[in-house]
């Protein structure tokens, strides 16, 4: 069979049923072999969208999403999506076509060194030199992408190898062993370190758990919630940890960081012990890592040893899978319970810093109030993707997620243009209601993918929070640049409702809080796509820890 047939056959053997991609000459041999296979190819409108759709698909299924592109600009258009997946530890397989082997390194038409370009932000990548290696390489790619700390793997295949015929190699189903790759998570953490953790918790007067995305990646949400309930330890999260403890839980004190909530940051800062579970403690979560180290004892638990000590130096480091670590700690802390005095203290912090939302009509919709109402009406089965900016923070701080895998966002890389395509991938994977919450700036990076939705009948409920600005940058200019608002106006944007109509998608616009119920009901009605445009005050702040007050109206 040809190299392209080998690719399709091996993808089928790895359980692939959907590929997101865009054809070109270099990957056309693969596209040519998909009709009649078990794999559906979904044509996107830009290769970057293909990578983001594969990401959304992976985050729902917990299996590698697959995307494909041609050589040169097709391959480079995947780069942002690959880097986004890498930063959020999302398993992905990117397959790119390449110029014929004898033209490599000669600046041929649409040649680019995509393996070199993506080396810093893939778990591994391959340039195929021998077609007989294809089945083995693809099997390895799926194994690497999905084991240990997940991430993207790229396979670059020259066109001549895809077209050439080979005898398909005999293969036995045996465990994959790759020299130099020994993923963590195949065994328990060191028992001595686990005992140190338990002793530190028992000796602590004011412990706090900081939960990150590692809890989600470990599929440890059930075990984590049991551990929190058993010990009663107050819990805060990073953005990737949102949902690991239900929003309505009495032990959930919110998201930390520059765009988290004040009570969460204060709870963290008043602790004498922080148990960090599956978080790298990036600057958006903990800006002053040195200060936290000085005033608080730190336990850092992570599957990736490279993350421990990178941003913060823990007193007790533990390398291990979060799920395994929790199971090891459970018998040691079964009789432990946090002190009532500490619980009462952090409850008082939460109560003192609770903000009541303005719900009166004033010509705009309060976005935090809108998100809370959306959460109530959409229910726990819905998936919610966001773009990056104010819309992301409003959702993270105000939507009540009962399952962390239902929150799909670019937290690590902060990629605008991620929300709608990732929602499309999530919709293909889940068959459930998928809502994409976007700003009007980020939506204009995505909007051609409405064509993908229409062509393949993929229903996504779209919400555009329209403030006619690049809202987060506008706010940043207010805080840091003396209100020198420049290059943030979105004047010239289209009428989004008319644009949706051109794609055959129904829509509605609301501009008052009293219209929220009507708008959300229309959005969620039925199984088809819908666009809801929500008018938001251009001077509405994010409302997180960064600035919890309204911007002065006179600055308008």
N, C-alpha and C positions, 0 to 999 in steps of 0.2 A: 504494500500500500504506500501511498505518498506520505511525505512528512505531514502534510495538512490533515490527511486521514488519521494518522497516528495521534495528532493533537486532539482531534474531535473524539476519537475512541477513548483516549486516556482521560479526557475531561469527563466523559460519560461515566467511566469507571470510578471517578472521584465524586460522583453524585451531582455533577453540575447540570442544571436544567435551564439556566438563564445566563446569557452573556449580554452585557451592555457595551455598545461599540459604534464605531464609524468606519466604513470600509475605505480602502485605498488600494493602490496597486500592490503594495508589499504584503498586506494581510488578506488580500482577496482570495488566495488559495484556501485559506481557512473558511472564509465566508461561503465559498463555493461548495464546501462539504457539509454545511449545516442543514440544508433542506433534507428532510428525511431522517435526521438524527433526533435524539431525545432532547436536543438543546434548542431553545428559542432565543433568537438574536433580536434585541430591542435596539432599533436605530435611534440614536440620540441626535441632538442638534449641535453639539460641540463635544469634543473628546473629554474636556474637563468634566462635563456633566456625566459622562460614562463612568469615570472614576468615582464621582460622588454618589452615583446611583449604586455602584457596586458596594460602596461604603455603607449606605443606608440598608441595602439588602443584607450585608454581613452583620450589621448591628441588630437586626431583627432575628436572623436565623442562627447567629453565633457560629456561622460557617464562612469560609472565605467567599467574598463576592468576586466575580470575574469581569474584567473589562478588556477590550481590545482596540487597537488603533494601528494605523499604518506608520511607516517610517517618517523621519524628519519632523515636520510640524505637527503631524498627528500624534507622534510619540511625545513631543515636548508639551503638547496641550494636556497630556495626562499628568504632568509633573506636579502641579498644584494639588490635584486630588490624591496622588500617591503620598506627598508630604503631609497632607492633612490626615490621611489614614495612619501614617507612621507616628505622628505626634499624639494621636488618641488611641494607639495600639489596636487598630482595627485590622483583622485579617483580610488580605486582598491578593488576588493574582492578576497582574497586568501582563497581557501578551501583546507584544509589538512586532510588526513586520519590519524587516530590515532589507537594505539593498543586497544584491547578490554578493556572495562571498568574495569573489575576485575583485570587487570594487571597494571593499572595506578599506578605509584610510585614504581614499583617493578623492575625497570631496565630491562624490557622485551626487546626482540629483536626488534630493530629499534624504541624504545621508546625515545622521547625527549619532554621536556616541552616547546613546541613551543609557547604557549600563554605567558608563563613567559619570554621566550627569546625575543619575539617581542613586549612586552608591552611598552618599551620606544619609539618605532617608529611606532606604529599604532595609529589611532584615537581611536580604541576600538578593543577588540578581545573577542572571545567566545570559551569556551570548553563545548560542548553539553553533557548534562547528561540525558536528556529526549528527545526522538525522537519527541514527540508531540510539542516540542518547535521549531523544525526546520523551519516551514513556517514563524513564527513570527520573529525568529532570522534573517533569510535571508532578510526579508522585512526591518527590522531595520538596517541591515548592509548596504543595498543599500541607505537607507535614511541618515545614518551617513556619509557614504563615499562621498556623493554628495551634502550635504547641508553645509552651513556656509563655513568654510575653508576646502576644500576637502582633502581627504587623504585615506590611505589604511585601510581596516578592515579585520581581519583574523577570520575564523571559523574553529575550530578543531573538528572533528567528529570521535568518536571511531567506529571501524569496526562493532562491534555487533549492534550498533544503526543503522548503515546503512543497515544491513541485516534484522533486526527485522521488523515485520509487525505491522502497526498501522491503526486505523481509521482516515483518513485524517480529521483534525479539520475543522468545519464550520467556515468560515471567512467572515467578511463584509469589504467592501472597505471603510475604515475610515481613517482620518488623523492619522499619526503615532505620538504618544506622548510618549516620553521616559523621565522618571524622571531624573532630573539632567542634561539633554541635551537640552539646549536652544540656537540653532544656531543663531548667528548674521546674519543680512542681511534680516530679515523678516520685517524690518521697517526702517524708515529714521533715519539719524543721528540727534543728538541733535541740535536744531535750533540755540541755543545761540552760540555753537561752530562754526557752519557754518557762522554765522554773523562775528565772530572773524576772521575767515579765510579771508572772503571778505574784511574786514577792513584792515587786514595786507597786503593783495595783493595791495590794493589801496595806502597804505602808503609807499610801497616799491619802491625803485629806480632801483633795479637790481634783479628782481625775476628770479628764475629758477625752472622748474618742473623736479623732479626726478621720473621717472615712472618705477615701478617694475612689477613682475609677477601678482600681485593682479589685475592689469588692465585687464590682459588676462583672469584670472579666473572669473572675474566679467562679462565677455562678454561685456566690456565697450569700446572696441576699437573705435567704431563709435562715441560714445559720447565724448571720450577722444580727438579724432582728431578734432572734432567740437570745443571743449573747447580751445584747443591749438590755432587753427586758429582764433577763436573769440578774444582771449586775446593777441595773438602774443608773449606769454611767451616762451623764449628759453627752449628747452627740452633736457634732457639727460636721459639715461636709464641704468638699471642694465642688466645683461645678460638675465634674465628671462623676461625682458621688451623689448628686441630687437624685433622690428617689430610693436610695438604699434603705433609708428609714422613711416611713410614710410621713408626708407633710403634716398630717393631723396628729402624729404621735406626740405624747406629752414629753418625750425625751429627745425630740428633734428641735434644735435651737437654731437651725438655719444654715445658710451658705456663708462661708467666711470669705475674706479677701477684699480688695479695693472696690468690688462691685457686689459684695455680699451685704448682709444686714448688720447693723450696729450691734445688736444683741449677740449675734454669733461671734463676732470678733472680740467682744468684751468677755464672753464666756471663756473663749480660748485664752485670752490674756490674763484672766484671774485664776487660772488653773495652776496646780503644782506638778501635774503629770499629764502629758499628752501622748496618747496611744495612736500613732499614725499608721493607718491601714491602707496600703496600696495607693500611695500618693507620692509624687516626686517633690512636692512643696515648691511649685513654681512661684515666680515673683508676683503673679496675679493673685495667688492665694496667700502667701506670706511675704510681704515686701521686706520686712526687717527680720530675716532669719537669725542674724547674730543676736538681736535683742531677745528673741524667743529662746534661744539656746541658754542665755545667761540667767533668765528668770524661771525657767521651767525644766523639769526633767523630761527627757524625750525617749520614747520607744518607737523605733521605725521598723515596720514589718513590710517587706516587699519581695515579690518574686524575682525581681531583677537586681542582682547585687550591685550593678553599676549605679543604681539610683540612691543607694544608701551611702550617705556621706557626700553626695554631689552638691546638694544645696543646703544641707543642714547636718550637723554632726550629732548623732544620737548617743545617748548614754547606754542604751541597750539596742544593738542592731539584731534583726532577725531576718534571715533569708529564707523565704518559704512562700508557698501558695496560701493565700488568706484563708481559704476554706479549710485546709489542713491545720493551720495555726489555730483557728477558732475551735476546731474539734479537740486539739491538744490542750487548749486553755480551759475548756468547759469543765472537766472534772476537778481542776485545780482551783477554780473560782466558783464552784457550784454553791458554796455556802456564803459567798461574799455579797454584800449589798452596800451601795454607796451611802454615805451619811445623810440623814434628813436635812441637816443644816446646810450642806452644800447644795442639795436639790432646791431647798427654799431660796437660797441666795441667787442661783441662776434663774429660777422662776421669776424672782423679783426684777432681775435685769431684763428679762424678756418682756415682762409686763410694763416696765417703765419706758421701754423703747418701742412699744407697739405703736404703729402709725395708723390712724383711721383715715381711710380714703375719702376724698371729696366725691360725692355722687350726684350733686346737683347739676342741672343743665347749665352750661356756660358757653356753648358753641363748639365744644370739643369733647372727645371721649377720654376719660381717665384710663390710661392703658393698664395700670395695675388692677383696677377694678374690673376692667374688661377681661383680663386674663383669669382672674378669680372666678368670674361668671362662666367663662369658657370651660374652666376646669370642672365646675359643678355640672354643666350641661353635657359635656362630651363623655364623661364617665371614665372608668378605669381601663377600659379596653382600647381606648384611642391612643395612637402614637402621635407625638408632637415633635416636629423638627423646627429648628430656628435658623435664622441667619446669624450674623455677628453684628453687635452693636447694642443699642438700647433694647431692641426687641428681644434679644437673647437674655438680657439681664432681667427684664420684666417677667419673662416666662420662668426663668430659673428660680426667682424669688417668690413667685406668686401662684404657680401652677402646682396642684397637689398630685404628684406622681405616686401611684401605688406600686409601680414596677419601674426600676431605674432604666431598663432597656427600652422603655417607651419614651425616653427623652433623648432625642437625636440632635446633636449640635457639635460644632467644631470648637471645642474648648481649648485644646492645646495650641493649635495653629491660628485660630481666629480667622477662618476663611470666608469672606463674602462670596456669594455665589454657590454656597453649599446647601442652603435650606431646601429649595424646591427639588433639585435633582435627588438629594438624599431621601426626601419624602417619596419621590417616585419609586426609588429602589425599595423603600420600606413597604410601600403599598403592594408592589409586585410580590414581595416575600410574605406578607402577612394576610392580605385579604381583609384586614380590619380597617376601621376609620383612621385615616392619616391626615393630620392637620399641619400645614406649614405656615409658621408665623414669620413674617418678613417685614423689613423696612422698605420704604419706597426706593431707597438707593440700591439696596442689595437685590431687590426684585428685578431691577433693570439689568442685572448681570445674569439673571435666570430665565427671563420671560420667554425666550424662544423654546424652552423645554415644554411649554404648553402644547406645542406641536407634537412632541413625543407623547404627552398624555392623551391627546386626541387620537393620534394614529393607532395607539395600542390600547385605547379604552382603559386608561389607568386613572382611577378616581382619586384626586387629591383635593382636600378642602383648603383653599388658600386664603390667608388673612394678610392684608398689607396694612401696616400701621403707618399711615401717610402723614408726615409732618413737613414735607417739601424741603427737607434738609438732610444732610448726612448727620443724623442726630447726635451720635456719640462724639464725633469730631467737633460739631457745633458746641456741644457742652464743654468739651476739652478746651476750646478756644475761649469760652467764657471764663473758665476757672484759671487757666494758665497764660492766656494771651490778651488779657484786658479787653475781652469782648471784641477782638479784631476778627470778625467773621469774614472769612475769605475762602473761596473755592469749596464752599459747602452747600450753596444753594442749588436745588434741583429744578430750577426754572427751565422750562422746555420739556418737562416730562409729559408723557401722553396721558390721556384719560384712560385709566386702567380698566374701567368698566367697558368702554368702547372696544378696547383691545381684546378683552376677554370675549366680548360678543363676536369679534372677528374670528376667534378660534372656536366659536360655537359653545362657549362656556357661560352659563348664567352668572349674574353678579348683583351686588347691592352695595350702596354706600351709606354709612351712618356717621353722624356728627354730633350726637348728643348721648349722654348716659342713659336717658330714658329709652333710647332706641336699641340698646345692647341686646335685650332679650329677643326682640324681633330679628335682629341681624344674625345672632348665633343660631336661632331656630332655622332660619333660611339656609345658613351655612351647612348645618348638620342634616338637613332634610334629604332623605333619599341616598342613593348609592353613587350619584354622579359628582363630577367636579363642580366646584363653586368658588367664586371669588368674592370676598367681603373686604371692602376698603373702609378703613376706620380712620376718621380724621382725628389727629392728635395735635395738641398745642406744640408748635415748634420750640417753645421754651420749657416744655415738660422735662424735668430732669430724670435721670435714671432712677434716683431715689434710693440708691444703695448706701453703703457706708461712706462712699466718696463725698456725697452731698445729699442730705436727706431733706433739704428744703427746696421750695420752689424758687426758680430764678426770678430776680426782680422784674416785674412787668414793665417798669419804665425803660428797661434796656431794649424794649422792642423798637 
